[in-house]
Amino acid sequence: MSILNNVASQLTSLAATNSVCVAFGTTFTLGTNLSLYSQISNDVSAITIYPYGGSPPNNDKYRLNSNFQIKMKSESNHTLMETQQKLIEYLHLNQLSGVGQIKSLNSAPIMTEVLEGGQFKTAVTNYEVRFIKQ
C-alpha cells in the first residue's frame, strides 16, 4: 500500500466527531472530497494529497523518508485554516501502519492561491514519513 493510500485511509476512517471532520464540516470520502495526486474539480471543499521528493535514503539502504503535501481548497477561510490546523495536530507524530511515523513540517497552514475568480482559496501543509522499510 502506498503512503498516500495509507494516509487517505486514515482520513476516510475518521469519525464525524473527530476534530478534523468537525472543522471540515463532514467526513472524508475518496473521490468526493478527498483525492490523491490531482485536485477535485467540482465545487466542493476538498483535500488532495500529493507526494513530493524527500531526503535521501539512510546509508543502511533499508530506511527512507518520504514526503507528502496536503492541499485543501475551500470557500471559507475559517474552514480552510481550521481544518488544516486540525490535520497538523492529528497527523503529527502519528504512526503509519507500522512502516513509519508522520512528522508535520509546518506548525501552521500556508495560504497559497485563490481559484475560480475568488470563490475558493487554498492552503497547504507538508509532512514527512520517517523510517519507511523498503
N, CA, C and O of each residue as an XYZ file, in Angstrom:
536
protein
N       0.850     -1.173      0.000
C       0.000      0.000      0.000
C       0.897      1.238      0.000
O       1.840      1.333      0.785
N       0.597      2.164     -0.873
C       1.428      3.359     -0.930
C       1.172      4.249      0.283
O       0.153      4.123      0.962
N       2.097      5.132      0.534
C       1.971      6.057      1.662
C       0.716      6.895      1.515
O      -0.019      7.079      2.486
N       0.456      7.410      0.315
C      -0.716      8.261      0.116
C      -2.007      7.502      0.377
O      -2.931      8.039      0.988
N      -2.077      6.263     -0.077
C      -3.268      5.453      0.193
C      -3.438      5.225      1.686
O      -4.555      5.225      2.202
N      -2.328      5.031      2.370
C      -2.365      4.811      3.809
C      -2.876      6.053      4.541
O      -3.708      5.945      5.442
N      -2.381      7.228      4.158
C      -2.846      8.479      4.764
C      -4.319      8.703      4.438
O      -5.100      9.080      5.311
N      -4.702      8.470      3.179
C      -6.109      8.629      2.782
C      -7.001      7.689      3.576
O      -8.098      8.073      3.981
N      -6.547      6.466      3.802
C      -7.317      5.506      4.583
C      -7.524      5.996      6.010
O      -8.606      5.839      6.574
N      -6.479      6.593      6.595
C      -6.626      7.149      7.943
C      -7.675      8.257      7.968
O      -8.474      8.343      8.900
N      -7.668      9.104      6.937
C      -8.617     10.221      6.907
C     -10.046      9.750      6.650
O     -10.983     10.277      7.251
N     -10.229      8.767      5.766
C     -11.592      8.291      5.482
C     -12.169      7.489      6.643
O     -13.385      7.314      6.727
N     -11.321      7.005      7.530
C     -11.822      6.229      8.673
C     -12.122      7.102      9.897
O     -12.562      6.589     10.926
N     -11.889      8.409      9.797
C     -12.169      9.287     10.934
C     -13.672      9.385     11.197
O     -14.469      9.490     10.265
N     -14.040      9.350     12.455
C     -15.448      9.511     12.845
C     -15.872     10.957     12.613
O     -15.042     11.867     12.624
N     -17.158     11.158     12.406
C     -17.697     12.504     12.176
C     -17.418     13.429     13.355
O     -17.397     14.650     13.200
N     -17.205     12.849     14.528
C     -16.940     13.650     15.722
C     -15.465     13.999     15.905
O     -15.124     14.763     16.809
N     -14.578     13.452     15.059
C     -13.166     13.778     15.134
C     -12.982     15.264     14.837
O     -13.694     15.818     13.999
N     -12.046     15.909     15.503
C     -11.864     17.358     15.361
C     -11.552     17.780     13.920
O     -11.918     18.884     13.518
N     -10.885     16.926     13.137
C     -10.604     17.250     11.734
C     -11.912     17.304     10.950
O     -12.138     18.249     10.193
N     -12.769     16.311     11.119
C     -14.059     16.274     10.411
C     -14.984     17.395     10.872
O     -15.699     17.982     10.061
N     -14.972     17.691     12.161
C     -15.793     18.794     12.682
C     -15.358     20.102     12.030
O     -16.208     20.888     11.611
N     -14.055     20.352     11.935
C     -13.552     21.578     11.310
C     -13.891     21.625      9.827
O     -14.229     22.683      9.296
N     -13.802     20.467      9.152
C     -14.082     20.378      7.719
C     -15.577     20.472      7.431
O     -15.979     20.971      6.380
N     -16.392     19.996      8.355
C     -17.844     20.050      8.203
C     -18.477     18.744      7.788
O     -19.701     18.659      7.693
N     -17.683     17.731      7.539
C     -18.196     16.418      7.147
C     -17.044     15.410      7.187
O     -15.891     15.782      7.408
N     -17.365     14.146      6.973
C     -16.328     13.113      6.893
C     -15.716     13.130      5.494
O     -16.223     13.791      4.587
N     -14.622     12.396      5.336
C     -13.911     12.358      4.055
C     -14.302     11.124      3.253
O     -14.420     10.024      3.793
N     -14.500     11.325      1.963
C     -14.825     10.237      1.040
C     -13.901     10.353     -0.163
O     -13.902     11.366     -0.862
N     -13.108      9.302     -0.402
C     -12.180      9.297     -1.522
C     -12.958      9.461     -2.828
O     -13.921      8.736     -3.077
N     -12.539     10.406     -3.651
C     -13.187     10.669     -4.930
C     -14.280     11.716     -4.854
O     -14.725     12.219     -5.885
N     -14.720     12.056     -3.652
C     -15.762     13.072     -3.491
C     -15.189     14.362     -2.927
O     -15.309     15.419     -3.548
N     -14.569     14.285     -1.761
C     -13.952     15.464     -1.158
C     -12.512     15.193     -0.708
O     -11.907     15.997      0.002
N     -11.982     14.054     -1.134
C     -10.604     13.658     -0.847
C     -10.058     12.971     -2.088
O     -10.690     12.069     -2.637
N      -8.875     13.404     -2.529
C      -8.289     12.777     -3.717
C      -6.790     12.633     -3.553
O      -6.175     13.255     -2.687
N      -6.222     11.803     -4.400
C      -4.785     11.581     -4.439
C      -4.255     12.068     -5.779
O      -4.874     11.809     -6.812
N      -3.143     12.756     -5.787
C      -2.394     13.159     -6.970
C      -2.985     14.320     -7.769
O      -2.215     15.114     -8.310
N      -4.310     14.463     -7.874
C      -4.885     15.568     -8.645
C      -6.109     16.132     -7.939
O      -6.895     15.401     -7.335
N      -6.248     17.438     -8.029
C      -7.294     18.153     -7.307
C      -8.675     17.869     -7.883
O      -8.845     17.802     -9.100
N      -9.649     17.706     -7.015
C     -11.044     17.519     -7.424
C     -11.542     18.826     -8.031
O     -11.345     19.896     -7.456
N     -12.178     18.740     -9.180
C     -12.561     19.952     -9.889
C     -13.996     20.409     -9.617
O     -14.399     21.466    -10.102
N     -14.764     19.648     -8.863
C     -16.137     20.084     -8.601
C     -16.172     21.165     -7.529
O     -15.175     21.402     -6.846
N     -17.298     21.808     -7.384
C     -17.436     22.953     -6.485
C     -17.716     22.535     -5.047
O     -18.772     22.846     -4.496
N     -16.778     21.839     -4.452
C     -16.883     21.451     -3.040
C     -15.550     21.719     -2.364
O     -14.506     21.745     -3.016
N     -15.591     21.915     -1.062
C     -14.345     21.945     -0.302
C     -13.730     20.564     -0.403
O     -14.427     19.559     -0.268
N     -12.430     20.508     -0.637
C     -11.791     19.215     -0.868
C     -10.331     19.243     -0.432
O      -9.700     20.295     -0.326
N      -9.827     18.041     -0.185
C      -8.431     17.843      0.195
C      -7.777     16.938     -0.840
O      -8.358     15.940     -1.267
N      -6.552     17.303     -1.240
C      -5.770     16.485     -2.157
C      -4.429     16.186     -1.503
O      -3.798     17.067     -0.920
N      -4.005     14.938     -1.606
C      -2.727     14.516     -1.047
C      -1.762     14.274     -2.211
O      -2.031     13.465     -3.098
N      -0.637     14.989     -2.192
C       0.381     14.905     -3.245
C       1.688     14.381     -2.668
O       2.062     14.759     -1.558
N       2.398     13.511     -3.405
C       3.746     13.130     -2.983
C       4.754     14.173     -3.466
O       4.512     14.850     -4.465
N       5.857     14.303     -2.778
C       6.984     15.076     -3.304
C       8.275     14.508     -2.737
O       8.270     13.808     -1.724
N       9.364     14.814     -3.394
C      10.658     14.215     -3.042
C      11.064     14.484     -1.606
O      10.922     15.599     -1.104
N      11.559     13.473     -0.968
C      12.020     13.600      0.412
C      13.534     13.649      0.472
O      14.203     13.862     -0.539
N      14.056     13.454      1.646
C      15.510     13.439      1.828
C      16.065     12.108      1.307
O      15.301     11.175      1.059
N      17.390     12.018      1.140
C      17.983     10.777      0.641
C      17.733      9.604      1.590
O      17.542      9.808      2.789
N      17.733      8.377      1.060
C      17.600      7.198      1.928
C      18.768      7.141      2.919
O      19.832      7.708      2.673
N      18.553      6.453      4.033
C      19.624      6.274      5.013
C      20.726      5.407      4.407
O      20.489      4.671      3.449
N      21.919      5.497      4.964
C      23.063      4.750      4.439
C      22.884      3.241      4.523
O      23.543      2.509      3.785
N      22.010      2.756      5.401
C      21.814      1.309      5.514
C      20.949      0.758      4.371
O      20.773     -0.455      4.257
N      20.413      1.641      3.531
C      19.616      1.293      2.347
C      18.296      0.596      2.677
O      17.624      0.093      1.776
N      17.922      0.562      3.939
C      16.663     -0.068      4.317
C      15.623      0.928      4.788
O      14.449      0.586      4.932
N      16.042      2.144      5.025
C      15.107      3.145      5.519
C      15.173      4.379      4.637
O      16.242      4.767      4.166
N      14.021      4.986      4.422
C      13.968      6.211      3.663
C      12.871      7.099      4.228
O      12.004      6.647      4.976
N      12.929      8.351      3.862
C      11.937      9.315      4.321
C      11.173      9.806      3.100
O      11.775     10.254      2.124
N       9.873      9.725      3.151
C       9.033     10.183      2.051
C       8.234     11.392      2.501
O       7.851     11.501      3.666
N       7.989     12.287      1.577
C       7.237     13.491      1.908
C       5.923     13.539      1.145
O       5.810     13.030      0.029
N       4.933     14.163      1.773
C       3.674     14.416      1.086
C       3.133     15.764      1.538
O       3.492     16.285      2.593
N       2.263     16.303      0.707
C       1.650     17.591      0.975
C       0.139     17.432      0.921
O      -0.393     16.732      0.060
N      -0.541     18.085      1.846
C      -1.996     18.106      1.810
C      -2.419     19.509      1.400
O      -2.159     20.487      2.102
N      -3.075     19.583      0.249
C      -3.588     20.854     -0.256
C      -5.103     20.838     -0.088
O      -5.769     19.864     -0.439
N      -5.623     21.900      0.437
C      -7.065     21.987      0.647
C      -7.606     23.216     -0.040
O      -6.972     24.270     -0.038
N      -8.786     23.081     -0.633
C      -9.500     24.241     -1.172
C     -10.832     24.357     -0.451
O     -11.469     23.356     -0.122
N     -11.242     25.601     -0.211
C     -12.499     25.856      0.478
C     -12.972     27.262      0.149
O     -12.170     28.144     -0.156
N     -14.277     27.459      0.213
C     -14.840     28.793      0.045
C     -14.614     29.632      1.298
O     -14.596     30.861      1.225
N     -14.444     28.986      2.434
C     -14.335     29.667      3.715
C     -12.896     29.674      4.223
O     -12.292     28.616      4.401
N     -12.350     30.863      4.454
C     -11.010     30.949      5.040
C     -10.958     30.270      6.399
O      -9.972     29.612      6.730
N     -12.012     30.426      7.184
C     -12.051     29.820      8.517
C     -11.987     28.293      8.417
O     -11.186     27.656      9.101
N     -12.831     27.713      7.565
C     -12.829     26.251      7.382
C     -11.476     25.779      6.885
O     -10.951     24.767      7.350
N     -10.919     26.511      5.946
C      -9.629     26.165      5.362
C      -8.533     26.117      6.428
O      -7.824     25.119      6.554
N      -8.402     27.178      7.175
C      -7.330     27.254      8.155
C      -7.573     26.330      9.355
O      -6.638     25.706      9.856
N      -8.811     26.246      9.808
C      -9.135     25.381     10.959
C      -8.911     23.906     10.613
O      -8.343     23.162     11.412
N      -9.353     23.483      9.429
C      -9.183     22.084      9.031
C      -7.706     21.740      8.872
O      -7.248     20.704      9.353
N      -6.970     22.608      8.201
C      -5.543     22.344      8.017
C      -4.821     22.272      9.370
O      -3.952     21.422      9.564
N      -5.178     23.160     10.301
C      -4.551     23.133     11.625
C      -4.886     21.826     12.350
O      -4.021     21.235     12.996
N      -6.128     21.379     12.244
C      -6.524     20.114     12.877
C      -5.816     18.932     12.222
O      -5.485     17.960     12.901
N      -5.579     19.001     10.906
C      -4.813     17.947     10.237
C      -3.393     17.886     10.786
O      -2.864     16.800     11.021
N      -2.776     19.041     10.989
C      -1.425     19.070     11.571
C      -1.440     18.405     12.945
O      -0.599     17.556     13.240
N      -2.389     18.792     13.771
C      -2.473     18.244     15.127
C      -2.756     16.744     15.113
O      -2.226     16.008     15.945
N      -3.583     16.285     14.178
C      -3.937     14.866     14.122
C      -2.785     14.021     13.550
O      -2.469     12.965     14.098
N      -2.166     14.468     12.469
C      -1.179     13.642     11.781
C       0.215     13.697     12.398
O       0.965     12.726     12.294
N       0.582     14.810     13.038
C       1.942     14.949     13.582
C       2.220     13.858     14.624
O       1.476     13.688     15.590
N       3.300     13.138     14.396
C       3.763     12.032     15.241
C       2.808     10.843     15.258
O       2.857     10.019     16.171
N       1.948     10.754     14.262
C       1.032      9.631     14.112
C       1.779      8.480     13.436
O       2.561      8.702     12.512
N       1.539      7.257     13.897
C       2.139      6.075     13.268
C       1.422      5.770     11.965
O       0.213      5.975     11.853
N       2.153      5.285     10.993
C       1.596      4.972      9.682
C       1.673      3.471      9.461
O       2.580      2.982      8.786
N       0.732      2.749     10.023
C       0.602      1.295      9.856
C       1.908      0.534     10.027
O       2.208     -0.374      9.252
N       2.671      0.896     11.023
C       3.874      0.156     11.338
C       5.058      0.382     10.433
O       6.119     -0.197     10.663
N       4.911      1.222      9.386
C       6.038      1.433      8.472
C       6.766      2.738      8.726
O       7.857      2.947      8.195
N       6.199      3.604      9.511
C       6.856      4.873      9.764
C       6.025      5.768     10.654
O       4.945      5.404     11.118
N       6.558      6.937     10.873
C       5.878      7.924     11.694
C       5.780      9.224     10.903
O       6.752      9.667     10.291
N       4.593      9.826     10.923
C       4.372     11.074     10.216
C       4.868     12.228     11.076
O       4.619     12.279     12.281
N       5.565     13.139     10.444
C       6.032     14.341     11.131
C       5.568     15.543     10.314
O       5.862     15.637      9.123
N       4.848     16.458     10.950
C       4.452     17.677     10.263
C       5.662     18.575     10.105
O       6.445     18.739     11.040
N       5.818     19.153      8.930
C       6.924     20.071      8.688
C       6.487     21.518      8.869
O       7.302     22.430      8.736
N       5.216     21.739      9.170
C       4.667     23.075      9.393
C       3.941     23.112     10.726
O       3.304     22.135     11.119
N       4.036     24.229     11.415
C       3.265     24.418     12.649
C       1.922     25.056     12.365
O       1.027     25.041     13.210
N       1.781     25.615     11.179
C       0.531     26.247     10.760
C       0.407     26.094      9.251
O       1.419     25.945      8.565
N      -0.821     26.128      8.717
C      -1.017     26.018      7.276
C      -0.426     27.211      6.523
O      -0.256     28.294      7.081
N      -0.120     26.989      5.257
C       0.410     28.034      4.389
C      -0.656     28.378      3.348
O      -1.035     27.521      2.549
N      -1.140     29.610      3.347
C      -2.099     30.056      2.332
C      -1.362     30.126      1.002
O      -0.240     30.629      0.941
N      -1.997     29.616     -0.087
C      -1.268     29.560     -1.347
C      -1.906     30.342     -2.489
O      -1.243     31.203     -3.067
N      -3.145     30.086     -2.834
C      -3.701     30.731     -4.021
C      -5.211     30.888     -3.922
O      -5.866     30.317     -3.051
N      -5.730     31.673     -4.835
C      -7.174     31.870     -4.965
C      -7.583     31.268     -6.304
O      -6.929     31.500     -7.321
N      -8.670     30.494     -6.301
C      -9.121     29.803     -7.508
C     -10.499     30.278     -7.938
O     -11.255     30.852     -7.153
N     -10.802     30.028     -9.189
C     -12.146     30.236     -9.743
C     -12.699     31.619     -9.424
O     -13.799     31.755     -8.888
N     -11.923     32.637     -9.760
C     -12.373     34.006     -9.581
C     -12.590     34.417     -8.140
O     -13.389     35.312     -7.864
N     -11.892     33.780     -7.224
C     -12.004     34.134     -5.817
C     -12.975     33.291     -5.022
O     -13.099     33.473     -3.811
N     -13.669     32.368     -5.679
C     -14.641     31.537     -4.963
C     -13.953     30.619     -3.957
O     -14.437     30.439     -2.840
N     -12.833     30.046     -4.356
C     -12.109     29.123     -3.482
C     -10.728     29.665     -3.153
O     -10.090     30.317     -3.979
N     -10.277     29.390     -1.944
C      -8.921     29.677     -1.504
C      -8.245     28.346     -1.222
O      -8.916     27.339     -0.997
N      -6.928     28.339     -1.233
C      -6.213     27.099     -0.956
C      -5.135     27.326      0.103
O      -4.625     28.434      0.275
N      -4.810     26.261      0.793
C      -3.726     26.256      1.766
C      -3.084     24.877      1.741
O      -3.729     23.892      1.383
N      -1.816     24.810      2.121
C      -1.100     23.537      2.141
C      -0.425     23.322      3.486
O      -0.121     24.267      4.214
N      -0.202     22.057      3.791
C       0.657     21.645      4.892
C       1.551     20.532      4.363
O       1.141     19.762      3.495
N       2.758     20.447      4.879
C       3.750     19.485      4.408
C       4.116     18.510      5.519
O       4.175     18.868      6.695
N       4.358     17.272      5.111
C       4.629     16.202      6.069
C       5.768     15.326      5.567
O       6.032     15.236      4.368
N       6.435     14.684      6.521
C       7.465     13.706      6.196
C       7.119     12.416      6.930
O       6.727     12.441      8.097
N       7.267     11.296      6.242
C       7.107      9.992      6.880
C       8.516      9.448      7.064
O       9.250      9.253      6.095
N       8.882      9.207      8.310
C      10.241      8.825      8.635
C      10.380      7.325      8.828
O       9.510      6.675      9.408
N      11.484      6.784      8.334
C      11.895      5.394      8.532
C      10.905      4.399      7.942
O      10.323      3.576      8.648
N      10.735      4.495      6.667
C       9.885      3.547      5.963
C      10.751      2.368      5.501
O      11.784      2.556      4.859
N      10.319      1.180      5.832
C      11.068     -0.006      5.420
C      10.724     -0.323      3.970
O       9.562     -0.275      3.566
N      11.747     -0.644      3.203
C      11.534     -0.988      1.797
C      11.067     -2.396      1.653
O      10.836     -2.859      0.536
